[in-house]
Amino acid sequence: MSIKLKPKARKGVIGIKALIKHPMETGLRKKKGKLVPANHIVHMVVSHNGTVVVDADIGSTISKNPYFKFNVAGAKGDTIELKYKDNKGKTGSKTAKSK
């Protein structure tokens, strides 16, 4: 699983775009007659220069390879970090400087 994180600063606001490659299985879909095990992101945290700006609980209803977009106050060169945890205990994180 990978994360594409693109923070872009403009006029005191950082536009953050994040794409997380993740299967996001609900545990309800069948494949060849058998249920596909649940595998989805349950928690995501986004930090701006070490301060948490997004702390979200995410459920199984989000689509495969979820895309998130939001804005925070900031400037060029600020550090943005995204971390997530899925229901199987796996984690992922990515850090990027705003351009």
C-alpha positions in Angstrom: 0.0 0.0 0.0 1.2 3.4 -0.8 0.3 7.1 -0.3 0.5 10.0 -2.7 0.5 13.2 -0.8 0.6 16.6 -2.5 0.4 19.7 -0.4 0.4 23.0 -2.4 0.5 26.4 -0.7 -1.2 29.4 -2.1 -2.1 32.7 -0.4 -1.7 31.4 3.2 -3.7 28.2 2.5 -2.3 24.7 1.9 -4.4 22.5 -0.4 -3.7 18.9 0.5 -4.5 16.1 -1.9 -4.0 12.5 -0.7 -4.5 9.2 -2.5 -4.1 6.0 -0.4 -3.8 2.8 -2.3 -5.8 0.4 -0.2 -8.3 -2.4 -1.1 -11.0 -1.2 1.3 -12.9 -4.5 1.5 -16.1 -4.4 3.6 -16.1 -8.1 4.4 -19.5 -8.5 2.7 -18.4 -9.1 -0.9 -18.2 -12.6 -2.2 -15.6 -14.0 -4.6 -16.2 -17.5 -6.0 -18.8 -18.1 -3.3 -16.6 -17.2 -0.4 -16.6 -13.9 1.6 -13.6 -11.7 1.0 -12.2 -10.8 4.4 -12.7 -7.2 5.7 -9.7 -5.0 5.1 -10.3 -1.3 5.4 -8.8 1.9 6.9 -10.3 2.7 10.3 -8.3 5.8 11.4 -6.4 8.6 9.7 -4.5 11.5 11.1 -3.1 14.5 9.2 -0.5 16.8 10.9 0.7 20.2 9.9 4.2 21.0 11.3 3.5 18.5 14.1 0.0 19.8 15.0 -2.9 17.5 14.3 -5.4 19.1 11.8 -7.4 16.1 10.8 -8.3 13.2 13.1 -10.8 11.0 11.3 -12.4 7.6 11.9 -13.1 6.0 8.6 -15.4 3.1 7.9 -15.7 0.3 5.4 -18.1 2.3 3.2 -15.2 4.3 1.6 -14.3 3.2 -1.9 -11.1 1.3 -3.0 -8.0 3.6 -3.2 -9.6 6.5 -1.3 -8.9 10.1 -2.3 -9.0 12.9 0.3 -8.8 16.6 -0.3 -8.8 19.4 2.3 -7.3 22.8 3.1 -5.3 24.1 6.1 -3.7 27.4 6.9 0.0 27.4 6.2 2.8 28.4 3.9 5.3 27.0 1.3 7.8 24.7 3.0 5.5 23.6 5.8 5.5 19.9 6.7 2.4 17.8 6.2 2.2 14.2 7.5 -0.5 11.6 6.9 -0.8 8.4 8.9 -3.4 5.7 8.7 -4.3 2.4 10.4 -6.4 -0.4 9.0 -8.6 -3.0 10.7 -5.8 -5.6 10.4 -3.4 -3.4 12.4 -1.3 -2.4 9.4 -0.2 1.2 9.2 1.1 3.6 6.6 2.5 7.1 6.7 3.8 9.8 4.3 5.4 13.2 4.9 5.8 15.9 2.4 6.7 19.6 2.3 4.2 22.0 0.8 5.3 23.5 -2.5 
